[in-house]
């Protein structure tokens, strides 16, 4: 009986999948961190600009102190960051394969 060796295409495909998965996770974490920092500087932007638009954004995100709504908003923002990361990885993949 002859044992077949895995083809290089399957090996390369697995490697690409692992790279894309790791890139997506890393970008998602980075985007969430950037979003947290942006939310932290919103009060400062209100002081600098003299507008109170940023305060209304923070009030909306606070959801009136209702924990369940805050959790839903946080989950939605994390999902948004993940989707943006997926798009960035796909665009990066297309750019990388062209060059």
N, C-alpha and C positions, 0 to 999 in steps of 0.2 A: 504494500500500500504506500502510495506516495503522498507526502504531506505538502500541501500548497502553502507557499509563503504569501503573506498579505501583500497586496499590490501597493506600489508607491502612491497611487492616486488616493487610495483609502487612507493611507498614512498621512499624506499631505492634507487631505480633507479634514481629518481629525485635528491636525495641528492648526489649520485655519480656524476651525470651529472653536478651539480652545483659546486662540488669540483673540478672536472676535468677542467671545464671552468675557474674558478677562478685561478687554478694553471697554466693553459696555458697562461692566460693574465698576471699573475704575472711574469712567466718565460720570456715571450716575452719582457716585460718592462725591466726586469733585463738584458737580453741579449743585448737589444738595448743600455742600459746604459753602459754595459761593452764594447760594440763595440765603442761607443763614446769615452770612456777613452782610448781604444787601439789606436784609430786614433789620439788622442791628444798626445800620447807619441811616435808616429812614428818618428817625427823629432829628438827627443832625442836618439832614437835607431840608427838613421843614424850617429849621432855624436859619439856615443859609439862604434859602429861597424866599422865605417869608410866606410861603404857601402852606396850606394845611391839607393838601391832597394826600401826602404820605401818611398822615395820621388817620385819614379815613380808610386807607388800605390796611393799616395795622388793626383798626377797629373791626374791619370786615374779617380779617384773619383770626382775630381773637374770638369771633363768633359769640359775642356777648357773654363770655365766660362759660358757655355750655360745653362741657367736656366732650360729649359725643360729636358735636359739630366741629370742634377743634380737631379731633382725631380724623374726621372725614376730610377736612381741609388739608391736614398734614399728609394724609394718604394720597389725596389728589395731587398735591405738589410733588410728592415723591414719584408718583406715576408719571407726571409731566416731565420730571427730570429724567426718568428712565426712557421715555419715548424720545426725548431730545437726544439722549445718548445713543439710542438705536439708530436714529437718523444720521448722527455724526459718524458713527462707525460705518454705516453703509456708504456714505459719501466718501469717507476716507478709504474704504475698500475700493471704490470705483477709481478714485484718483491714484491709488497705489498700483492697481492693475494696469492702468494706462501707461504709467511711466516705467 
